[in-house]
Structure formats: C-alpha cells, structure tokens
Amino acid sequence: MRELFESDQADNPVEAVRRAVRPVLRRRFYKVVTIAAGENGHAVHLDGKPVRTPGRRPFAAPVPELAGALAEEWAAQGEHIDPAKMPRTRLANTIIDGVAAARGQVAAEIRKYLASDLVFYRAEAPAPLRARQAQHWDPIVAWARQALGADFQIATGVVHVVQSTAALNAAAAAIPHDAIQEDDWRLGALHVATTLTGSALLALALMRGVITAEAAWAAAHVDEDWNMAQWGRDEVALQRRAFRFAEFQAAAKVLGMLAG
C-alpha cells in the first residue's frame, strides 16, 4: 500500500508527467475495511491487516470518529484505488509521517502567515469589492481582537504592514503546540487550511468553530470570485480549485472532529 501514496519527486521528470496524465491505478485488493483500537490509536485495517503510511508508520487516528472517516475513503474505492479521491488519507499520511517530527517548523510556518494574512490587505478600489472584502474579513479580524487578544492592523493596497509582536504572539498562542497525538493532527490540519486559504486567521477561526468550512472557503476566494464575475469563469482554474477544496474539506473535518 505504501507505493499508492509515494511522491513522484524522485522520479524522472518525463515519467512523472506521464503518470500525471495517465495515472496507473492499483486494483482494489481488499474486501472489508475495519477499525481496531491499539496503542497507536484507532487504526484502519484492510481484510484484518493494518494499513501503513508511506513512512511505514501505523495508519491510526486519535479518535474512532476520525478513523471512521478515513475508513470510509478506503471502503468507497471501486475496482481501482485512486489516491486522488482520498484527500483524508493523504492528509493523514502527511500528519503521521511529518508533523510529529517537525512541530516547531510547522507552527512557525503558520505564524508567518499571521504576519501577512490575507484578511489584512484590502483593495483600494472598486468600492463593491472593498465592501465584499469587509463583509467576509472584518468579522474575522474582530474575532481575533476579542477572542485572541490580537489587535491586527488593516492595510489598503499591497504594501506590507508590520504587525505588532504582541498581536502576533497573541494569535500564535492559539496554534496547537502540545506533544500529543490530537495536537499533531490539529496542527497538521491547521497548516493545510492555512496554506490553502492564505490566511492563518481563517484557519484558526475554523479550528475554533467560529466559521464554517464553506464560509472560510468563500472568504478566501473573495478576490478570485470578484474577478471571475467581471471577466468570466476560468474552467481550468475552477477544476484546480475544486481539488483544493477537497483537500480543505479534509482538513476541516479533522479540525471539527478534534474540536474541544
């Protein structure tokens, strides 16, 4: 199962392109998907055998509900196993293999987004776009000020505004940091939500249950949606966006199941 989710980065570039255009999918080799509790958490089993990550670690989630969501992806596969249709599994592999060994680095990357967050930078014009940005983004900035104690500054245009250390530290304190399995999953999902939206504040609000996944995604695409409304739809861009939304939904599901 390891090769199903291996990266193509080490492949010959021509071979990588060929695989991307005409992926070779492995036939489904199992009938029954189950969950079994163990010392590593709640593991997914295929025909009674435990799944392993590409890094050869146990494919296990911290809570049974999350393991069930992962098992659903495996059970939903048809004649072939298509990793492109398994965003929860890809996210789980990333978290299990990568986050625990690099908590500080992952948290630092999220903090970098706080320093130049999407929701801080407003268009100079036109007025309808500015109003739409304010509608989606002002409540998030207000929440950060009230709930996190982070008083961020808003800028007009693209010139970088330096946020205070106090505001950055206050917001960064909400980033999961404990050396426990649940926080590794929260941190990994939060990082994915941050990078896909371009906003650590949107991701933190999602993690805290302040905003729904759909509302966060809409807030992250205010400018893009405005441009498409003015100049027409870009079907290729929309296809890429749909793929990213599936990744985002997987992260939102992890955050929702580990809330509290």
TORDREN-746237 format. One record per atom (N, C-alpha, C, O): x, y, z. Coordinates in steps of 0.2 Angstrom, whole numbers, plus 2048, in hexadecimal, padded with zeros to 3 digits. Layout:
<recs>
XYZ/...
</recs>
This chain:
<recs>
8047FA800/800800800/804806800/80280C7FE/80B806802/80F80B803/80F80F7FC/80F8157FC/81080B7F6/81280F7F0/80C8137ED/80D8177E9/8068117F0/8008157EE/80081D7EF/7FE8217EB/80481E7F4/8048257F7/80B8287F6/80D82D7F9/8108257F3/8178277F2/81782D7EE/81382E7E9/81B8327EF/81C8387EB/8208367E5/8248327E5/81F83A7E0/8228397D9/82983E7D9/82C83E7D4/82A8417DE/8308467DE/8368437DC/83A8467D9/83783D7DE/83E8397DD/83E8367D6/8438347D4/8388367D2/8388337CC/83B8377C6/83C83D7C7/83C8347C1/83E8377BB/83983C7B9/83383A7B9/83A8437B7/8358477B6/8308457B1/82A8467B1/8338427AB/82E8407A6/82983B7A8/82483B7A7/82C8367AC/8288317AF/8228347B4/81D8317B4/8248397B8/82083C7BC/81A83F7B8/81483F7BA/81B8427B3/8168457AE/8128407AC/80C8417AB/81583A7A9/8118357A7/80C8327AC/8068317AA/80E8317B2/80A82F7B7/8048347B8/7FF8327BA/80683A7B8/80183F7BA/7FB83F7B5/7F58407B6/7FD83E7AE/7F883E7A9/7F58387A8/7EF8387A7/7F88327A9/7F582C7A9/7F78277AF/7FB8237AF/7F48297B5/7F68267BB/7F481E7BB/7EF81C7B8/7F981A7BD/7F88137BE/7F58117C5/7F88127CA/7EE80F7C5/7EB80E7CB/7EC8077CD/7EB8027C9/7ED8057D3/7ED7FF7D6/7E67FC7D7/7E27FF7D9/7E57F67D5/7DF7F27D6/7DD7F27DE/7E27F17E2/7D77F27DF/7D57F17E6/7D77EA7E8/7D57E57E5/7DB7E97EE/7DD7E37F0/7DA7E07F6/7DB7DB7F9/7D57E47F9/7D27E27FF/7CA7E27FE/7C77E67FA/7C77DF803/7BF7DF803/7BC7E3809/7B87E7808/7BF7E280F/7BC7E5815/7C17EA818/7C77E9819/7BE7F081A/7C27F581E/7BF7F5825/7B97F6826/7C47F5829/7C27F5831/7C67FA834/7CB7FC832/7C47FB83B/7C87FF83F/7CA7FB845/7C67F8848/7D07FC848/7D27F884E/7D67FD852/7DB800850/7D47FD859/7D880185D/7DE7FE860/7DE7F8860/7E3802860/7EA7FF863/7EE805866/7EB80A867/7F4803867/7F880886B/7FA80E867/7FC81486A/7F980E860/7FA81485C/7F481885A/7F481D857/7EE81685D/7E881985C/7E3814858/7E380E85A/7DF817854/7DA813851/7DC81284A/7DC816845/7DE80C848/7E180A842/7DC80783D/7D780483E/7DE809836/7DA806831/7DD80082F/7E37FF82D/7D97FB82E/7DB7F482C/7D77F2825/7D17F4824/7DB7EF821/7D87EC81A/7D97E581B/7DE7E281B/7D37E281B/7D27DA81B/7D67D8822/7DA7D3821/7D67DC827/7D97DA82D/7E07DC82E/7E37DB833/7E37DF829/7EA7E1829/7EB7E8829/7E77EC826/7EF7EB82E/7F07F282F/7F37F6829/7F77F3826/7F07FC827/7F3800822/7F9803825/7F980582B/7FE805821/804808823/80480E81E/80280E818/807814821/80981A81D/80F819818/812813819/81081D814/81681D810/81C81C814/821819812/81C81F81A/82281F81E/822819823/826818827/81E814821/81D80D825/81B80E82C/81C80A830/81781382D/814814834/80D812834/80A81282F/80B81083A/80480E83A/7FF813838/7FF81983A/7FA812834/7F5816831/7EF816836/7EA813836/7F081B83C/7EB81B841/7EA822843/7EE826843/7E3823845/7E1829847/7E082A84E/7DF824852/7E0830851/7DF830859/7D882F85B/7D882D861/7D382F857/7CC82E85A/7C9829855/7CA82A84F/7C4825857/7C1820852/7BD82484D/7BC821847/7BA82A84E/7B682D849/7BA82F843/7B882E83D/7C0831844/7C583383F/7C782D83B/7C882D835/7C982883F/7CB82183C/7C581F837/7C781C832/7BF820839/7B981E835/7B982282F/7B781F82A/7BB82882F/7BB82D829/7C082B824/7BF82B81E/7C6828827/7CB826823/7C981F820/7CA81E81A/7C681B824/7C4814821/7BF81581C/7BE811817/7BA81A81C/7B581B817/7B981C810/7B681A80B/7BE820810/7C2821809/7C481A806/7C3819801/7C781680B/7C9810808/7C380B806/7C4808801/7BE80B80A/7B8807808/7B580A802/7B28067FE/7B5810800/7B28137FA/7B68127F4/7B38137EF/7BC80F7F4/7BF80E7EE/7BC8087EA/7B98047ED/7BC8097E4/7B98047DF/7BE7FF7DD/7C17FC7E1/7BE7FD7D7/7C27F87D4/7C97FA7D5/7CE7F57D6/7CB8007D5/7D28037D5/7D28077DB/7CD80A7DD/7D88087DE/7D980D7E4/7DC8137E1/7E18137DD/7D98197E1/7DB81F7DF/7DC8247E4/7D88277E7/7E38257E5/7E58297EB/7E38317EA/7E28347EF/7E18337E4/7DF8397E2/7D883B7E5/7D68407E6/7D48357E7/7CE8367EA/7CE8347F1/7C98327F4/7D48347F4/7D48337FB/7D88387FF/7DD837802/7D583E7FF/7D9844802/7DA84380A/7DF84580C/7D584080D/7D683E814/7DC83A816/7E083B81A/7DD835811/7E2830812/7E9834811/7EE833814/7E983880C/7EF83C80A/7F1840810/7F7841812/7EC843813/7ED848818/7F084481E/7F5846822/7ED83E820/7EF83A825/7F6838825/7FA838829/7F883681F/7FF83481D/80483981F/809838822/80283F81D/80684581E/807846825/80D848828/802846829/802848830/806842834/80A844838/80483C832/808837836/80F836834/813835839/81183782E/81883682C/81C83D82D/82283D82E/81984382D/81C84982D/81C84E833/820851835/81684E836/81585383B/818852841/81B857844/81784C844/81A84B84B/82284C84B/82484F851/82584B846/82C84C846/82E854844/834855845/829858843/82B85F841/826863843/824868840/823863849/81E86784C/82086E84C/81C87284A/82687084E/82887784E/82987A848/827880847/82B876843/82B87983C/82487A839/82387F836/82087583A/819876837/81687C83B/812880837/81687D841/813882845/816889842/81388E842/81D889841/82088F83F/81E891838/81D897837/81C88C834/81988E82D/81289182E/81189682A/80E88F832/808892833/809899836/80589D834/80D89A83B/80E8A183D/8108A5838/80F8AB838/8148A3833/8168A882D/8108AA82A/8108B0828/80B8A6829/8058A8826/8028AE82A/7FF8B3827/8028AD830/7FF8B2835/8028B9833/7FF8BE834/8098B9832/80C8C0831/80A8C382A/80B8C982A/8078C0826/8058C381F/7FE8C081D/7FE8BE817/7FA8BF822/7F38BB820/7EF8BE81B/7EF8C481A/7EC8BA817/7E88BC812/7E38C1814/7E18C6810/7E08C081A/7DA8C581C/7DC8CC81E/7D88D081F/7E38CD81E/7E58D4820/7E58D981A/7E58DF81B/7E68D6814/7E78DA80E/7E18DB80A/7DE8D7807/7DF8E180A/7D98E3806/7DA8E7800/7DF8EB7FF/7D68E67FB/7D78E97F4/7D68F17F5/7D28F37F9/7D98F57F1/7D88FC7F1/7D18FE7EE/7CE9027EF/7CF8F97E9/7C98FA7E5/7C88F47E1/7CD8F07E0/7C28F37DE/7BC8F77DF/7B88F67E5/7BA8F17E9/7B48FB7E7/7B08FA7ED/7AC8F47EE/7AC8F27F4/7A98F17E9/7A58EB7EB/7AA8E57ED/7A88E17F1/7B08E57EA/7B58E07EC/7B78E17F3/7B88DC7F7/7B88E77F5/7BA8E97FC/7B58E7801/7B68E5806/7AF8E87FF/7A98E6803/7A98DF804/7A78DD80A/7AA8DB7FF/7AA8D47FF/7AF8D1804/7AE8CD808/7B58D4803/7BB8D2807/7B98D480F/7BA8D0813/7B68D9810/7B48DB817/7AF8D781A/7AF8D5820/7AA8D5816/7A58D0818/7A88CA81A/7A68C781F/7AD8C7816/7AF8C0818/7B58C181D/7B68BC821/7B98C681D/7BF8C6821/7BF8CA827/7C28C882C/7BB8CF828/7BA8D382E/7B88CF834/7BB8D0839/7B38CA833/7B18C6839/7B78C283C/7B88C1842/7BC8C0837/7C18BC839/7C68C083D/7C98BE842/7C88C683B/7CC8CA83E/7CA8CC845/7CD8CC84A/7C38CE845/7C08CF84C/7C08C9850/7C28CA856/7BF8C384E/7C08BD852/7C78BD855/7C88BB85B/7CC8BE851/7D38BD853/7D48C2859/7D88C185D/7D18C8858/7D28CD85D/7CF8CB863/7D28CC869/7C98C9863/7C58C8869/7C68C186C/7C78C1872/7C78BC868/7C88B586B/7CF8B386C/7D18B0871/7D48B6868/7DB8B4869/7DF8BA86C/7E58B886E/7DC8C086C/7E08C586F/7E58C886A/7EA8CB86C/7E48C7863/7E98C885E/7E68CE85A/7E18CE856/7E98D485B/7E78DA858/7EB8DC852/7F08DF852/7E88D984C/7EC8D9846/7EA8E0842/7E48E2843/7EE8E283E/7ED8E883A/7EB8E6833/7EE8E2830/7E78EA830/7E48E982A/7E88EE825/7E98F4826/7E98EC81F/7ED8F081A/7E98F0813/7E58EC812/7EA8F6810/7E78F7809/7EC8F6804/7F18F9804/7EB8F27FF/7F08F07FA/7F48EB7FC/7F38E7800/7FA8EA7F9/7FE8E47F9/8058E67FD/8098E17FE/8058EC800/80B8ED803/80B8EA80A/8068EA80E/8108E780C/8118E3812/8108E7818/8138EC819/80C8E581D/80B8E8823/80E8E4829/80C8DE829/8128E782D/8158E3832/8108E2838/80E8E783B/80F8DC83A/80A8DB840/80E8DB846/8148D9846/80B8DD84C/80F8DD852/8118D6854/80D8D1853/8168D6858/8188CF85B/8138CD860/8128C7860/8108D1863/80A8CF868/8058CC864/8028C7867/8038CF85F/7FD8CC85B/7FF8C5858/7FB8C0859/8058C4856/8078BE853/8088B9858/8068B3857/80A8BB85E/80B8B6863/8048B4866/8038AE868/8008B8866/7F98B7869/7F58B2864/7F28AD867/7F68B385E/7F38AE859/7F68A8859/7F38A2858/7FD8A8859/8018A2858/80089D85E/80189785E/7FE8A0864/7FC89C86A/7F7897869/7F689286C/7F2898864/7ED894862/7EF88E85E/7EB88985D/7F588E85B/7F7889857/7F988385C/7FC883861/7F687D85A/7F787785E/7FF87585F/80387685A/801874865/808873866/80A86D86B/81086C86C/80586A86E/806865872/80985E86F/80785D869/80D85B872/81085586F/80C84F870/80E84A873/80684F86D/80184A86E/7FE848867/7FE84D863/7FB842866/7F984085F/7F484585D/7F4847857/7EF847861/7E984B85F/7EC85285C/7EA854857/7F1855860/7F485B85D/7F885B857/7F885F853/7FB855856/7FF854850/7FA85484A/7FB857845/7F485184B/7EF851846/7EC858845/7EB85A83F/7EA85B84A/7E886284A/7ED867846/7EB86B842/7F3866848/7F886A845/7F986983E/7F986E83A/7F986383C/7FA861835/7F4864831/7F486682B/7EE863833/7E8865830/7E786D830/7E586F82A/7E9870835/7EA877835/7EE87A830/7ED87F82D/7F487782F/7F987982A/7F6878823/7F787D81F/7F3873822/7F087281B/7EB87781A/7EA87A814/7E687881F/7E187D81E/7E488481D/7E1888819/7EA885820/7ED88C81F/7F088D819/7EF892815/7F3888816/7F7889810/7F288980A/7F388C805/7EC88580B/7E7885805/7E388B805/7E188D800/7E288F80B/7DE89580B/7E389B80A/7E08A1808/7E989A80C/7ED8A080D/7EC8A4813/7EE8AA813/7E98A1818/7E78A581E/7E78A1824/7E389C825/7EC8A2828/7EC89E82F/7E68A0833/7E489C837/7E48A6833/7DE8A8837/7D88A5835/7D48A3839/7D78A482E/7D18A082C/7D289982E/7CD896831/7D889682E/7D988F830/7D888E838/7D588A83A/7DA89383C/7D9893843/7D2894845/7CF891849/7CE898841/7C7899842/7C3893841/7BE891844/7C588F83B/7C288983A/7C488483F/7BF880841/7CA883842/7CC87F847/7C788084D/7C687B851/7C688684F/7C2888855/7BB887854/7B7888858/7B988684E/7B188584C/7AE88C84B/7A888C84C/7B289184A/7AF898849/7AC899842/7A789D841/7AE89583E/7AC896837/7AC88F834/7B088A836/7A788E82F/7A788782C/7AC886826/7AF88B824/7AD880824/7B287F81F/7B0883818/7B4886815/7A9883817/7A7886811/7A888D811/7AA89180C/7A6890817/7A7898818/7AF899818/7B089F815/7B389581B/7BA89781A/7BD896813/7C189B811/7BA89180F/7BC891808/7BA897804/7BE899800/7B4899805/7B189F802/7B58A5803/7B78A97FF/7B78A680A/7BB8AB80C/7C28AB809/7C58B1807/7C58A6808/7CB8A5805/7CB8A77FE/7D18A87FB/7C68A67FA/7C58A77F3/7C18AE7F1/7BE8AE7EC/7C18B27F5/7BD8B87F4/7C08BC7EE/7BC8BD7E9/7C68BD7ED/7C98C07E8/7C98BC7E1/7C78BF7DC/7CA8B67E2/7C98B17DC/7C28B17D9/7C18B17D3/7BD8B17DE/7B68B07DB/7B48B77D8/7B18B77D3/7B78BD7DB/7B68C37D8/7B88C47D1/7B58C67CD/7BE8C17D0/7C18C27C9/7BE8BD7C4/7BD8BF7BF/7BB8B77C7/7B88B37C2/7B18B67C0/7AE8B67BB/7AE8BA7C5/7A88BD7C4/7A88C37BF/7A48C47BB/7AE8C67BF/7AF8CB7BA/7B28C97B3/7B08CC7AE/7B68C37B3/7B98C27AD/7B78BB7AA/7BA8B97A5/7B38B77AE/7B18B07AC/7B48AB7AF/7BA8AC7B3/7B18A57AF/7B489F7B3/7BA89C7AF/7BA89C7A9/7BF89A7B3/7C48967B0/7C388F7B3/7C588D7B8/7C188B7AE/7C08847B0/7C58807B2/7C587C7B7/7CB8817AF/7D187D7B2/7D387F7B9/7D487B7BD/7D28867BA/7D48887C1/7CE8867C6/7D08847CC/7C88857C4/7C38827C8/7C487B7CA/7C28797CF/7C78777C5/7C88707C6/7CE8707CB/7CD86B7D0/7D38747CB/7D88747D0/7D58767D7/7D78737DC/7D187B7D7/7CE87D7DD/7CA8777E0/7CA8777E6/7C68737DC/7C286E7DF/7C78697E2/7C58667E7/7CC8677DF/7D18637E2/7D48657E9/7D48627EE/7D586C7E9/7D886F7EF/7D286F7F4/7D486E7FA/7CC8707F2/7C78707F7/7C68697FA/7C4869800/7C78647F7/7C785D7FA/7CC85C7FF/7CB859804/7D285F7FE/7D785F802/7D5863809/7D686180E/7D2869807/7D086D80D/7CB86A811/7CB86A817/7C686780E/7C1863811/7C485E816/7C185D81B/7C985A814/7CC855818/7CF85881E/7CE855823/7D285E81D/7D5861823/7D0864828/7D086382E/7CA866825/7C5869829/7C286382D/7BF864833/7C185D82A/7BE85882D/7C2856833/7C0854839/7C9855832/7CD854838/7CD85983E/7CC857843/7CD85F83C/7CC864841/7C5864845/7C586584B/7C0862841/7B9862844/7B985C848/7B685C84E/7BC856846/7BB85084B/7C0851851/7BF84D855/7C5855851/7C9856856/7C885C85A/7CC85E85E/7C285F859/7C086685C/7BF864864/7BD85F866/7C1869868/7C086986F/7C6867873/7C6867879/
</recs>
